[in-house]
Amino acid sequence: MNRLADKIAIVTGAGRIGNIGVAVCDAFLREGARGVVGTDLRSEDAGAIRARMESSHGTGRFLLLEHDVTDEAAWQGVLEQTLAAFGALDVLVNNAGLSIHGGIETTSLADLRAVMAVNHDALFLGIKTCVGALAGAHTRHAGGGAIVNNLSMASYMSNANNIGYHVSKAAGRMLTLCAANELGPRRIRVNSIHPGVTMTPLIREGLRDYVQGGLWPSEEAAEQALAAMSWLKTTSQPEDTAHAFVYLASEEARFVTGASIQHDGGIGGVY
């Protein structure tokens, strides 16, 4: 229960009940993080999330900030507020994501750019903005700084109905490798986690889109079909995935960089 003792983290995409970002914030605090800053553009669940974190982990350890991850100035503001509140930064979790369904002929260039901005460009901006602060983490923790990108199994798999999401996640995988190569000498580890079907609000919205498009008769049928693809014959919950983020942020992973963890129940076993 103390695997992240005294660590400070920023976690994007942490503004909706039931998503991976909220589960990661919860897990980090449970594992002893001194401070966690969750961010999200959507804030309708802000009050409930703050209440949940404070009731479970006490006051003064969690902040939830409104944040457009595609805005470089907004990134600088989040970093400044994090340093003002907690004095340091040890872990950056790039978790925010966007999906707009469509193939080559049905996806507009504007939609493609919007998805790329959130799923790829924001990773670049977050790393670029936070690298200076993360470089100091090795003076406090033997494992140095840690960046964990949530990239999805979509980064390995093609999809004729969701080109923007899959292309952006694949680009994020290469960005992770390049950053790991460049930042290793500064004692910053950069890794990615590739969830399979995790029942988040974003996934449920996607299932509704597929049902409306006639690919499945109902959301229940869609979830059952996706579960059947898993070697474990089930889908994942956000709390399951959060354990992988804890590992990569912890000192247990201090010699792990450039790694891609498939947290997918076996769906990607052929890739």
C-alpha positions as CSV (number, residue, x, y, z in Angstrom):
1,M,0.0,0.0,0.0
2,N,3.0,2.3,-0.2
3,R,4.4,1.7,-3.7
4,L,4.3,5.3,-4.7
5,A,5.4,6.9,-1.4
6,D,6.0,10.6,-1.6
7,K,5.5,10.8,-5.4
8,I,3.6,13.6,-7.2
9,A,1.7,12.8,-10.3
10,I,-0.3,14.5,-13.1
11,V,-3.0,12.3,-14.6
12,T,-4.9,13.7,-17.7
13,G,-8.4,12.5,-18.6
14,A,-9.5,12.2,-15.0
15,G,-12.8,14.1,-15.0
16,R,-15.4,11.4,-15.6
17,I,-16.7,8.9,-13.1
18,G,-16.0,5.4,-14.4
19,N,-13.0,6.2,-16.6
20,I,-9.4,4.9,-16.4
21,G,-8.0,8.3,-15.3
22,V,-10.1,8.5,-12.1
23,A,-9.2,4.9,-11.3
24,V,-5.5,5.7,-11.7
25,C,-5.8,8.8,-9.4
26,D,-7.5,6.6,-6.8
27,A,-4.9,3.9,-7.1
28,F,-2.0,6.3,-6.9
29,L,-3.3,7.9,-3.7
30,R,-4.0,4.5,-2.2
31,E,-0.4,3.5,-2.9
32,G,0.9,6.5,-1.0
33,A,1.4,9.3,-3.6
34,R,1.8,12.5,-1.7
35,G,-0.1,14.5,-4.4
36,V,-2.1,13.7,-7.5
37,V,-3.4,16.3,-10.0
38,G,-6.2,15.1,-12.2
39,T,-7.1,17.1,-15.3
40,D,-9.9,17.0,-17.8
41,L,-11.7,19.3,-20.3
42,R,-15.0,17.9,-19.1
43,S,-15.8,18.8,-15.5
44,E,-19.4,17.7,-14.9
45,D,-18.3,15.0,-12.4
46,A,-15.8,17.3,-10.7
47,G,-17.6,17.6,-7.4
48,A,-18.3,13.8,-7.1
49,I,-14.7,13.0,-7.9
50,R,-13.2,15.4,-5.4
51,A,-15.6,14.1,-2.7
52,R,-14.6,10.5,-3.5
53,M,-10.9,11.2,-3.3
54,E,-11.1,13.2,-0.1
55,S,-13.4,10.7,1.6
56,S,-11.0,7.8,0.7
57,H,-7.6,9.5,1.0
58,G,-8.0,12.7,3.1
59,T,-7.7,16.3,2.1
60,G,-4.9,18.1,0.6
61,R,-3.6,15.3,-1.7
62,F,-5.8,15.7,-4.7
63,L,-6.5,18.5,-7.2
64,L,-8.8,18.4,-10.2
65,L,-8.1,21.0,-12.8
66,E,-9.9,22.0,-16.0
67,H,-7.4,21.4,-18.8
68,D,-7.4,21.4,-22.6
69,V,-4.6,18.9,-23.3
70,T,-4.2,20.3,-26.9
71,D,-3.3,23.7,-25.6
72,E,0.4,24.3,-24.8
73,A,-0.3,27.2,-22.6
74,A,-2.8,25.2,-20.6
75,W,-0.2,22.5,-20.0
76,Q,2.2,25.1,-18.6
77,G,-0.6,26.3,-16.3
78,V,-1.2,22.8,-15.0
79,L,2.5,22.3,-14.3
80,E,2.8,25.6,-12.5
81,Q,-0.3,24.7,-10.3
82,T,1.2,21.3,-9.6
83,L,4.5,22.7,-8.5
84,A,2.8,25.4,-6.4
85,A,0.7,22.8,-4.6
86,F,3.2,20.0,-4.2
87,G,6.6,21.4,-5.0
88,A,7.7,18.7,-7.5
89,L,6.6,16.3,-10.2
90,D,7.6,12.6,-10.5
91,V,5.0,11.0,-12.7
92,L,3.1,12.1,-15.8
93,V,0.2,9.9,-17.0
94,N,-1.1,10.9,-20.5
95,N,-4.5,9.3,-20.4
96,A,-6.9,11.7,-22.1
97,G,-8.4,10.3,-25.3
98,L,-10.9,11.1,-28.1
99,S,-12.6,8.8,-30.6
100,I,-14.6,9.9,-33.6
101,H,-15.8,6.9,-35.6
102,G,-15.5,6.8,-39.4
103,G,-13.4,5.3,-42.2
104,I,-11.3,7.1,-44.9
105,E,-14.3,8.3,-46.9
106,T,-16.5,9.2,-44.0
107,T,-14.0,10.9,-41.7
108,S,-13.5,14.6,-42.3
109,L,-10.0,16.1,-42.1
110,A,-11.2,18.3,-39.2
111,D,-12.3,15.2,-37.3
112,L,-9.1,13.4,-38.0
113,R,-7.1,16.4,-36.8
114,A,-9.2,16.7,-33.7
115,V,-8.5,13.0,-32.7
116,M,-4.8,13.4,-33.5
117,A,-4.6,16.5,-31.4
118,V,-5.9,14.7,-28.3
119,N,-4.5,11.3,-28.7
120,H,-1.0,12.2,-30.1
121,D,-0.2,15.9,-30.0
122,A,-1.2,16.2,-26.4
123,L,1.3,13.5,-25.5
124,F,4.0,15.5,-27.1
125,L,2.9,18.7,-25.4
126,G,2.7,17.0,-22.0
127,I,6.1,15.5,-22.3
128,K,7.6,18.7,-23.6
129,T,6.1,20.8,-20.9
130,C,6.9,18.5,-18.0
131,V,10.3,17.1,-18.9
132,G,12.2,19.7,-17.0
133,A,10.3,19.0,-13.8
134,L,10.5,15.3,-14.2
135,A,14.3,15.4,-14.7
136,G,14.6,16.3,-11.0
137,A,12.8,13.2,-9.8
138,H,15.9,11.1,-9.6
139,T,17.1,13.2,-6.7
140,R,14.1,12.0,-4.7
141,H,13.5,8.5,-6.1
142,A,16.0,5.9,-7.4
143,G,13.8,5.2,-10.4
144,G,13.8,8.7,-11.6
145,G,10.8,10.3,-13.4
146,A,8.1,8.3,-15.1
147,I,5.9,9.0,-18.0
148,V,3.1,6.5,-18.8
149,N,1.0,6.9,-22.0
150,N,-2.4,5.2,-22.3
151,L,-2.4,4.0,-25.9
152,S,-4.9,1.2,-26.3
153,M,-4.5,-2.0,-28.3
154,A,-5.8,0.2,-31.2
155,S,-2.1,1.1,-31.7
156,Y,-1.5,-2.4,-33.0
157,M,-4.8,-3.2,-34.7
158,S,-6.4,-1.8,-37.9
159,N,-10.0,-0.8,-38.0
160,A,-12.1,0.2,-41.0
161,N,-14.6,2.1,-38.9
162,N,-12.3,4.1,-36.6
163,I,-9.3,5.3,-38.6
164,G,-8.5,8.4,-36.5
165,Y,-8.4,6.6,-33.2
166,H,-6.2,3.7,-34.4
167,V,-3.8,5.9,-36.4
168,S,-3.4,8.4,-33.5
169,K,-2.7,5.6,-31.0
170,A,-0.1,4.0,-33.3
171,A,1.6,7.4,-33.6
172,G,1.6,7.6,-29.8
173,R,3.4,4.3,-29.6
174,M,6.3,5.6,-31.7
175,L,6.4,8.8,-29.8
176,T,6.7,6.8,-26.6
177,L,9.7,4.9,-28.0
178,C,11.4,8.1,-29.3
179,A,10.9,9.8,-25.9
180,A,12.2,6.8,-24.0
181,N,15.3,6.9,-26.1
182,E,15.9,10.6,-25.8
183,L,15.0,11.0,-22.1
184,G,16.7,7.9,-20.7
185,P,20.0,9.8,-20.0
186,R,18.0,12.2,-17.9
187,R,16.7,9.4,-15.8
188,I,13.1,9.6,-17.1
189,R,11.4,6.4,-18.0
190,V,8.7,6.4,-20.8
191,N,6.4,3.5,-21.2
192,S,2.9,2.8,-22.6
193,I,-0.1,0.7,-21.6
194,H,-2.4,-0.8,-24.2
195,P,-5.7,-1.7,-22.7
196,G,-8.1,-4.0,-24.5
197,V,-11.9,-3.6,-24.0
198,T,-12.2,-1.6,-20.8
199,M,-15.7,-0.6,-19.9
200,T,-15.3,3.2,-19.7
201,P,-17.7,5.9,-20.7
202,L,-15.7,6.4,-23.9
203,I,-16.0,2.7,-24.8
204,R,-19.8,2.7,-24.1
205,E,-20.2,5.7,-26.3
206,G,-18.3,3.8,-29.0
207,L,-20.5,0.8,-28.7
208,R,-23.6,3.0,-29.1
209,D,-22.1,4.4,-32.3
210,Y,-21.5,0.9,-33.6
211,V,-25.1,-0.1,-32.8
212,Q,-26.4,3.0,-34.5
213,G,-24.2,2.1,-37.5
214,G,-25.8,-1.4,-37.7
215,L,-22.7,-3.3,-36.7
216,W,-24.4,-4.9,-33.7
217,P,-28.1,-5.2,-32.7
218,S,-27.5,-3.8,-29.2
219,E,-24.9,-2.5,-26.8
220,E,-25.2,-5.8,-24.8
221,A,-24.5,-7.8,-27.9
222,A,-21.5,-5.6,-28.7
223,E,-20.0,-6.1,-25.3
224,Q,-20.5,-9.8,-25.5
225,A,-18.9,-10.0,-28.9
226,L,-15.9,-8.0,-27.6
227,A,-15.6,-10.1,-24.5
228,A,-15.6,-13.3,-26.7
229,M,-12.5,-11.9,-28.5
230,S,-10.5,-12.0,-25.2
231,W,-8.7,-15.2,-24.3
232,L,-10.2,-14.7,-20.8
233,K,-13.7,-14.3,-22.3
234,T,-14.4,-11.1,-20.4
235,T,-14.0,-7.3,-20.6
236,S,-11.9,-5.2,-18.2
237,Q,-12.8,-2.6,-15.6
238,P,-10.9,0.7,-15.1
239,E,-9.7,-0.5,-11.7
240,D,-8.0,-3.5,-13.3
241,T,-6.0,-1.3,-15.7
242,A,-5.0,1.1,-12.9
243,H,-2.7,-1.6,-11.4
244,A,-0.5,-1.5,-14.5
245,F,-0.1,2.3,-14.2
246,V,0.9,1.9,-10.6
247,Y,3.6,-0.6,-11.6
248,L,5.1,1.6,-14.2
249,A,5.1,4.6,-12.0
250,S,6.7,2.7,-9.1
251,E,10.3,2.0,-8.1
252,E,9.6,-1.6,-9.1
253,A,9.8,-0.5,-12.7
254,R,13.0,1.6,-12.4
255,F,14.8,-0.4,-15.2
256,V,11.7,-0.5,-17.5
257,T,11.6,2.1,-20.3
258,G,10.3,1.9,-23.9
259,A,8.0,-1.0,-22.9
260,S,4.5,-1.6,-24.1
261,I,2.3,-3.5,-21.7
262,Q,-0.7,-5.2,-23.3
263,H,-3.4,-5.1,-20.7
264,D,-6.0,-6.7,-23.0
265,G,-7.0,-10.2,-21.8
266,G,-5.1,-11.7,-24.8
267,I,-7.0,-9.9,-27.6
268,G,-3.6,-8.7,-29.0
269,G,-1.9,-12.1,-28.8
270,V,-1.6,-12.4,-32.5
271,Y,0.1,-9.0,-33.0
